[in-house]
Amino acid sequence: MLGCRRLSFAYQNLVEIPCSTILQYQDTLEVLDLSYNLLEDPAVLGELEKLTTLILDCNNYTSHVKFPYMPSITTVWINKNRIKNLPIFVEELRRKFPNIRFLSMMNNEAAPSYFNGGSLTQYLDYRQYVISQLPRLEVLDDKEVLKEERDAAKRTYKIQERRDTYRKKRELNKGNMTSS
């Protein structure tokens, strides 16, 4: 069978990813569009070692989605889903897509903007947090990540890292004292 680099299953009302069809192209598939479906579980995607772009707009993905480890992924569009908890979701992206460079998650509760009732302060904090956690990110939503923005994000969330480290050490010390 001839290789296929791009495949779209958009607007199919799918509740499951069509594994058998997609896996026919696992050696060549680079772009997969699964937009406007009812999908929740992306586990089968781990078989797609050449996949670089994953489009999951308008589905039922939540903050607790479990992606397979996919180092080939550089682009994820997951706009208009049900993502509410930013730290949980971004940690999953960071661990499972270590080479992500382009991310769009507009119109999710976790991505505040003027379009969904968020303030400018909330939007800027959202950007800083995501940029601080995904160091290779070049574009977030519809805006390029600038060096100044990356530097500010590092400064802001470096303080948070220190607080977390201090809190963990304190908890460990308490645990050691009670077990003595």
Stockholm file with secondary structure:
# STOCKHOLM 1.0

chainA/1-180         MLGCRRLSFAYQNLVEIPCSTILQYQDTLEVLDLSYNLLEDPAVLGELEKLTTLILDCNNYTSHVKFPYMPSITTVWINKNRIKNLPIFVEELRRKFPNIRFLSMMNNEAAPSYFNGGSLTQYLDYRQYVISQLPRLEVLDDKEVLKEERDAAKRTYKIQERRDTYRKKRELNKGNMTSS
#=GR chainA/1-180 SS CCCCSEEECTTSCCSSCCHHHHHTTTTTCCEEECCSSCCCCCGGGGGCTTCCEEECCSSCCBTTCCCCCCTTCCEEECCSSBCCCHHHHHHHHHHHCTTCCEEECTTSTTSCCGGGTCCHHHHHHHHHHHHHHCTTCCEETTEECCHHHHHHHHHHHHHHHHHHHHHHHHHHHHHHHHHC
#=GC SS_cons         CCCCSEEECTTSCCSSCCHHHHHTTTTTCCEEECCSSCCCCCGGGGGCTTCCEEECCSSCCBTTCCCCCCTTCCEEECCSSBCCCHHHHHHHHHHHCTTCCEEECTTSTTSCCGGGTCCHHHHHHHHHHHHHHCTTCCEETTEECCHHHHHHHHHHHHHHHHHHHHHHHHHHHHHHHHHC
//
